[in-house]
Amino acid sequence: MVDAELKKAFTELKNKNVETAARIKAVDAQIDQSRNRGKHAELTSREVMGSTGETKFYESVGRMFVLESQETIIEQLKERAAFSRETIVKLDNQKSYLNKNLKESENALRELVESKKTLLTK
């Protein structure tokens, strides 16, 4: 006969596993997206730096394009790359927290099972 408390704990853990796995998958997707944005900004910045002083640079603003200096474009690209790196660090921390939280739940369930075993063996 299965103890009702154990059954409830297993059900909660299963639900938490599913929810956490979905969150981790979403965080992984966000990390990949941020990596791609950062890489795009860095590559674009290198290309802009390698261009001649005669090249005109335009920034997209809504539906129009605004003429900007090379230095302004490079600075904006560096800011985007830095923001992407910061975002990746935050998302990695969030992913670590989710994994840690899941492990703690699993350990709590193990302790519950062990305590039930010791009660049954006495």
Residue frames as a rotation matrix with the C-alpha (Angstrom) as fourth column:
MET 1
0.578 0.816 0.000 0.00
0.816 -0.578 0.000 0.00
0.000 0.000 -1.000 0.00
VAL 2
-0.347 -0.689 0.637 1.35
0.690 -0.647 -0.324 3.40
0.635 0.327 0.700 -1.02
ASP 3
-0.328 0.149 -0.933 1.38
0.801 -0.480 -0.358 6.09
-0.501 -0.865 0.038 1.62
ALA 4
0.629 0.682 0.373 -0.80
0.777 -0.545 -0.314 9.08
-0.010 0.488 -0.873 0.64
GLU 5
0.718 -0.428 -0.548 1.89
-0.110 -0.848 0.518 11.53
-0.687 -0.312 -0.657 1.77
LEU 6
-0.359 -0.889 0.285 4.49
0.137 0.252 0.958 9.85
-0.923 0.383 0.031 -0.44
LYS 7
-0.092 0.411 0.907 2.13
0.967 0.255 -0.017 9.74
-0.238 0.875 -0.421 -3.40
LYS 8
0.887 0.444 -0.123 1.39
0.422 -0.891 -0.168 13.44
-0.184 0.097 -0.978 -3.01
ALA 9
0.364 -0.841 -0.399 5.10
-0.236 -0.498 0.835 14.25
-0.901 -0.210 -0.380 -2.71
PHE 10
-0.468 -0.520 0.715 5.93
0.512 0.500 0.699 12.24
-0.720 0.693 0.032 -5.85
THR 11
0.320 0.687 0.653 3.16
0.946 -0.194 -0.260 13.97
-0.052 0.700 -0.712 -7.78
GLU 12
0.902 -0.017 -0.431 4.38
0.065 -0.983 0.175 17.40
-0.426 -0.185 -0.886 -6.67
LEU 13
-0.044 -0.998 -0.051 7.95
-0.102 -0.047 0.994 16.51
-0.994 0.049 -0.100 -7.62
LYS 14
-0.298 0.000 0.955 6.86
0.850 0.455 0.266 15.29
-0.434 0.891 -0.135 -11.04
ASN 15
0.722 0.629 0.289 4.93
0.692 -0.663 -0.287 18.52
0.011 0.407 -0.913 -11.66
LYS 16
0.708 -0.534 -0.463 7.88
-0.197 -0.778 0.596 20.58
-0.678 -0.331 -0.656 -10.44
ASN 17
-0.271 -0.816 0.510 10.22
0.331 0.419 0.846 18.60
-0.904 0.398 0.156 -12.73
VAL 18
0.053 0.386 0.921 8.05
0.995 0.063 -0.083 19.30
-0.090 0.920 -0.380 -15.76
GLU 19
0.935 0.352 -0.052 7.70
0.352 -0.936 -0.017 22.99
-0.054 -0.002 -0.999 -14.89
THR 20
0.450 -0.846 -0.288 11.41
-0.207 -0.412 0.888 23.41
-0.869 -0.340 -0.360 -14.18
ALA 21
-0.287 -0.542 0.790 12.41
0.645 0.500 0.578 21.59
-0.708 0.675 0.206 -17.36
ALA 22
0.445 0.531 0.721 10.22
0.886 -0.379 -0.267 23.95
0.131 0.758 -0.639 -19.37
ARG 23
0.956 -0.119 -0.268 11.73
-0.021 -0.940 0.341 26.98
-0.293 -0.320 -0.901 -17.63
ILE 24
0.085 -0.991 0.106 15.27
0.031 0.109 0.994 25.70
-0.996 -0.081 0.039 -18.19
LYS 25
-0.120 -0.059 0.991 14.49
0.933 0.334 0.133 25.13
-0.339 0.941 0.015 -21.86
ALA 26
0.810 0.475 0.344 13.17
0.558 -0.805 -0.202 28.70
0.181 0.356 -0.917 -22.15
VAL 27
0.730 -0.613 -0.302 16.26
-0.214 -0.625 0.751 30.07
-0.649 -0.483 -0.587 -20.39
ASP 28
-0.156 -0.795 0.586 18.51
0.461 0.466 0.755 28.08
-0.874 0.388 0.294 -22.74
ALA 29
0.234 0.329 0.915 16.69
0.970 -0.138 -0.198 29.56
0.061 0.934 -0.352 -25.72
GLN 30
0.991 0.129 -0.025 17.12
0.131 -0.982 0.137 33.07
-0.007 -0.139 -0.990 -24.29
ILE 31
0.344 -0.937 -0.054 20.84
-0.051 -0.077 0.996 32.40
-0.937 -0.340 -0.074 -23.71
ASP 32
-0.198 -0.386 0.901 21.26
0.839 0.408 0.359 31.26
-0.506 0.827 0.243 -27.32
GLN 33
0.612 0.514 0.601 19.40
0.750 -0.617 -0.237 34.32
0.249 0.596 -0.763 -28.55
SER 34
0.920 -0.308 -0.243 21.58
-0.134 -0.829 0.544 36.65
-0.369 -0.468 -0.803 -26.46
ARG 35
0.014 -0.948 0.319 24.75
0.284 0.309 0.908 34.90
-0.959 0.078 0.273 -27.67
ASN 36
-0.012 0.037 0.999 23.66
0.993 0.120 0.007 35.38
-0.120 0.992 -0.038 -31.27
ARG 37
0.900 0.373 0.227 22.84
0.393 -0.918 -0.052 39.06
0.189 0.136 -0.973 -30.70
GLY 38
0.672 -0.708 -0.217 26.19
-0.178 -0.440 0.880 39.64
-0.719 -0.553 -0.422 -29.03
LYS 39
-0.160 -0.735 0.659 28.09
0.574 0.474 0.667 37.81
-0.803 0.485 0.346 -31.74
HIS 40
0.348 0.388 0.853 26.23
0.927 -0.277 -0.252 39.77
0.138 0.879 -0.456 -34.42
ALA 41
0.997 0.035 -0.076 27.07
0.053 -0.969 0.242 43.07
-0.065 -0.246 -0.967 -32.70
GLU 42
0.332 -0.943 -0.005 30.75
-0.059 -0.027 0.998 42.13
-0.942 -0.331 -0.065 -32.35
LEU 43
-0.178 -0.383 0.906 31.08
0.835 0.429 0.345 41.02
-0.521 0.818 0.244 -35.97
THR 44
0.629 0.480 0.611 29.31
0.728 -0.640 -0.247 44.13
0.273 0.600 -0.752 -37.22
SER 45
0.894 -0.342 -0.291 31.54
-0.091 -0.772 0.629 46.30
-0.440 -0.536 -0.721 -35.03
ARG 46
-0.030 -0.949 0.315 34.67
0.327 0.289 0.900 44.72
-0.945 0.130 0.301 -36.53
GLU 47
-0.036 0.078 0.996 33.41
0.998 0.061 0.031 45.38
-0.058 0.995 -0.080 -40.03
VAL 48
0.893 0.402 0.202 32.53
0.409 -0.912 0.008 48.98
0.187 0.075 -0.979 -39.21
MET 49
0.625 -0.726 -0.287 35.98
-0.066 -0.416 0.907 49.55
-0.778 -0.548 -0.308 -37.66
GLY 50
-0.226 -0.767 0.601 37.64
0.551 0.408 0.728 48.21
-0.803 0.496 0.330 -40.80
SER 51
0.504 0.485 0.714 35.83
0.863 -0.250 -0.440 50.59
-0.035 0.838 -0.545 -43.13
THR 52
-0.518 -0.716 0.468 37.29
0.759 -0.637 -0.135 53.78
0.395 0.285 0.874 -44.54
GLY 53
-0.693 0.187 -0.696 36.47
0.397 -0.707 -0.586 57.25
-0.602 -0.682 0.415 -43.25
GLU 54
-0.881 0.337 -0.331 34.47
-0.472 -0.606 0.640 58.01
0.015 0.721 0.693 -46.39
THR 55
-0.697 0.633 -0.338 31.86
0.439 0.749 0.497 55.35
0.568 0.198 -0.799 -45.69
LYS 56
-0.457 0.655 0.601 28.46
-0.742 -0.654 0.149 56.62
0.491 -0.378 0.785 -44.59
PHE 57
-0.909 0.174 -0.378 26.68
0.338 0.840 -0.425 54.79
0.244 -0.515 -0.822 -41.79
TYR 58
-0.339 0.883 0.323 22.95
-0.620 -0.468 0.629 54.76
0.707 0.013 0.707 -41.24
GLU 59
-0.984 0.118 0.133 21.08
-0.046 0.553 -0.832 53.61
-0.171 -0.825 -0.539 -38.18
SER 60
-0.485 0.873 -0.063 17.60
0.357 0.263 0.897 52.18
0.799 0.412 -0.438 -38.42
VAL 61
-0.944 0.320 -0.077 15.07
-0.069 -0.422 -0.904 54.20
-0.322 -0.848 0.421 -36.41
GLY 62
0.005 0.997 0.077 11.58
-0.232 0.076 -0.970 52.85
-0.973 -0.013 0.232 -36.87
ARG 63
0.673 0.335 0.660 10.84
0.529 0.405 -0.746 53.06
-0.517 0.851 0.095 -40.59
MET 64
0.940 -0.335 0.062 13.59
-0.204 -0.699 -0.685 55.52
0.273 0.632 -0.726 -41.41
PHE 65
0.407 -0.889 -0.211 17.37
0.898 0.432 -0.086 55.60
0.168 -0.155 0.974 -41.42
VAL 66
0.987 -0.126 -0.101 19.44
-0.084 -0.934 0.347 58.28
-0.138 -0.334 -0.933 -39.73
LEU 67
0.460 -0.887 0.037 22.99
0.115 0.018 -0.993 59.19
0.881 0.461 0.110 -40.79
GLU 68
0.980 -0.198 0.030 25.37
-0.042 -0.055 0.998 58.52
-0.195 -0.979 -0.062 -37.86
SER 69
0.298 -0.947 -0.119 29.12
-0.936 -0.266 -0.230 58.84
0.186 0.180 -0.966 -37.38
GLN 70
0.131 -0.364 -0.922 31.31
-0.181 0.906 -0.384 55.77
0.975 0.217 0.053 -37.38
GLU 71
-0.847 -0.509 0.151 32.22
-0.204 0.050 -0.978 56.30
0.490 -0.859 -0.146 -33.71
THR 72
-0.318 0.823 0.471 28.55
-0.933 -0.185 -0.308 56.45
-0.166 -0.538 0.827 -32.68
ILE 73
0.543 0.511 -0.667 27.77
-0.674 0.738 0.017 53.21
0.501 0.441 0.745 -34.51
ILE 74
-0.232 -0.723 -0.651 30.79
-0.021 0.673 -0.739 51.44
0.973 -0.157 -0.172 -33.00
GLU 75
-0.857 -0.069 0.510 29.85
-0.482 -0.237 -0.843 52.63
0.179 -0.969 0.170 -29.50
GLN 76
0.102 0.981 0.167 26.26
-0.992 0.114 -0.061 51.41
-0.079 -0.160 0.984 -29.92
LEU 77
0.474 0.022 -0.880 27.45
-0.388 0.902 -0.187 48.02
0.790 0.431 0.436 -31.14
LYS 78
-0.629 -0.745 -0.222 29.83
-0.056 0.329 -0.943 47.68
0.776 -0.580 -0.249 -28.19
GLU 79
-0.609 0.494 0.620 26.98
-0.787 -0.279 -0.550 48.53
-0.099 -0.823 0.559 -25.82
ARG 80
0.469 0.808 -0.357 24.78
-0.847 0.526 0.076 45.87
0.249 0.267 0.931 -27.43
ALA 81
0.098 -0.521 -0.848 27.54
-0.090 0.844 -0.529 43.27
0.991 0.128 0.036 -27.10
ALA 82
-0.867 -0.432 0.247 28.12
-0.244 -0.065 -0.968 44.20
0.434 -0.900 -0.049 -23.44
PHE 83
-0.198 0.889 0.413 24.39
-0.972 -0.125 -0.197 44.06
-0.123 -0.440 0.889 -22.73
SER 84
0.527 0.360 -0.770 24.23
-0.557 0.831 0.007 40.59
0.642 0.425 0.638 -24.30
ARG 85
-0.399 -0.751 -0.526 27.10
0.033 0.561 -0.827 39.37
0.916 -0.348 -0.199 -22.11
GLU 86
-0.827 0.150 0.542 25.37
-0.559 -0.309 -0.769 40.74
0.052 -0.939 0.340 -18.99
THR 87
0.207 0.975 -0.078 22.12
-0.975 0.212 0.063 39.10
0.077 0.063 0.995 -20.02
ILE 88
0.251 -0.197 -0.948 23.88
-0.252 0.932 -0.260 35.76
0.935 0.304 0.184 -20.52
VAL 89
-0.811 -0.583 -0.044 25.39
-0.074 0.178 -0.981 35.96
0.580 -0.793 -0.188 -17.02
LYS 90
-0.524 0.694 0.493 21.99
-0.832 -0.295 -0.470 36.73
-0.181 -0.656 0.732 -15.48
LEU 91
0.453 0.733 -0.507 20.33
-0.829 0.556 0.063 33.90
0.328 0.391 0.860 -17.39
ASP 92
-0.170 -0.594 -0.787 23.08
-0.087 0.804 -0.588 31.46
0.982 -0.031 -0.188 -16.37
ASN 93
-0.928 -0.131 0.349 22.48
-0.336 -0.108 -0.936 32.43
0.160 -0.986 0.056 -12.74
GLN 94
-0.060 0.987 0.147 18.75
-0.984 -0.035 -0.172 31.90
-0.165 -0.156 0.974 -13.20
LYS 95
0.390 0.142 -0.910 19.39
-0.522 0.848 -0.091 28.48
0.759 0.510 0.405 -14.76
SER 96
-0.639 -0.691 -0.336 21.68
-0.044 0.470 -0.882 27.52
0.768 -0.549 -0.331 -11.86
TYR 97
-0.715 0.450 0.535 19.00
-0.683 -0.287 -0.672 28.59
-0.149 -0.846 0.512 -9.38
LEU 98
0.326 0.894 -0.308 16.38
-0.933 0.356 0.049 26.47
0.153 0.271 0.950 -11.13
ASN 99
0.133 -0.355 -0.925 18.65
-0.192 0.907 -0.376 23.42
0.972 0.227 0.053 -11.14
LYS 100
-0.867 -0.486 0.111 19.56
-0.161 0.062 -0.985 23.96
0.471 -0.872 -0.132 -7.48
ASN 101
-0.371 0.826 0.423 15.90
-0.912 -0.240 -0.331 24.32
-0.172 -0.509 0.843 -6.52
LEU 102
0.480 0.531 -0.698 15.04
-0.700 0.712 0.061 21.10
0.529 0.459 0.714 -8.34
LYS 103
-0.291 -0.680 -0.674 17.87
-0.002 0.704 -0.710 19.19
0.957 -0.205 -0.206 -6.62
GLU 104
-0.876 -0.003 0.483 16.69
-0.469 -0.233 -0.852 20.45
0.116 -0.972 0.203 -3.22
SER 105
0.126 0.990 0.064 13.18
-0.991 0.128 -0.029 19.17
-0.037 -0.060 0.998 -3.94
GLU 106
0.387 -0.047 -0.921 14.54
-0.348 0.917 -0.193 15.79
0.854 0.395 0.338 -4.97
ASN 107
-0.678 -0.706 -0.203 16.64
-0.028 0.301 -0.953 15.59
0.734 -0.641 -0.224 -1.81
ALA 108
-0.575 0.558 0.598 13.65
-0.812 -0.297 -0.503 16.50
-0.103 -0.774 0.624 0.35
LEU 109
0.497 0.773 -0.394 11.68
-0.819 0.568 0.081 13.69
0.287 0.283 0.915 -1.28
ARG 110
-0.017 -0.595 -0.803 14.54
-0.089 0.801 -0.592 11.25
0.996 0.062 -0.066 -0.68
GLU 111
-0.886 -0.319 0.336 14.63
-0.319 -0.106 -0.942 12.23
0.336 -0.942 -0.008 2.97
LEU 112
-0.084 0.944 0.318 10.88
-0.990 -0.042 -0.136 11.70
-0.115 -0.327 0.938 3.20
VAL 113
0.541 0.240 -0.806 11.18
-0.489 0.870 -0.069 8.24
0.684 0.432 0.588 1.66
GLU 114
-0.431 -0.789 -0.437 14.05
0.008 0.481 -0.877 7.35
0.902 -0.381 -0.201 4.01
SER 115
-0.763 0.190 0.617 12.11
-0.644 -0.288 -0.708 8.54
0.044 -0.938 0.343 7.04
LYS 116
0.353 0.932 -0.075 9.11
-0.933 0.358 0.051 6.43
0.074 0.052 0.996 5.96
LYS 117
0.267 -0.341 -0.902 11.40
-0.208 0.893 -0.399 3.42
0.941 0.294 0.167 5.52
THR 118
-0.787 -0.617 0.021 12.84
-0.129 0.131 -0.983 3.82
0.604 -0.776 -0.182 8.99
LEU 119
-0.401 0.729 0.555 9.34
-0.904 -0.215 -0.371 4.15
-0.151 -0.650 0.744 10.45
LEU 120
0.561 0.651 -0.511 8.20
-0.751 0.660 0.017 0.99
0.348 0.375 0.859 8.66
THR 121
0.010 -0.644 -0.765 11.23
-0.087 0.762 -0.642 -1.05
0.996 0.073 -0.048 9.73
LYS 122
-0.778 -0.321 0.540 10.80
-0.510 -0.179 -0.841 -0.18
0.367 -0.930 -0.025 13.42
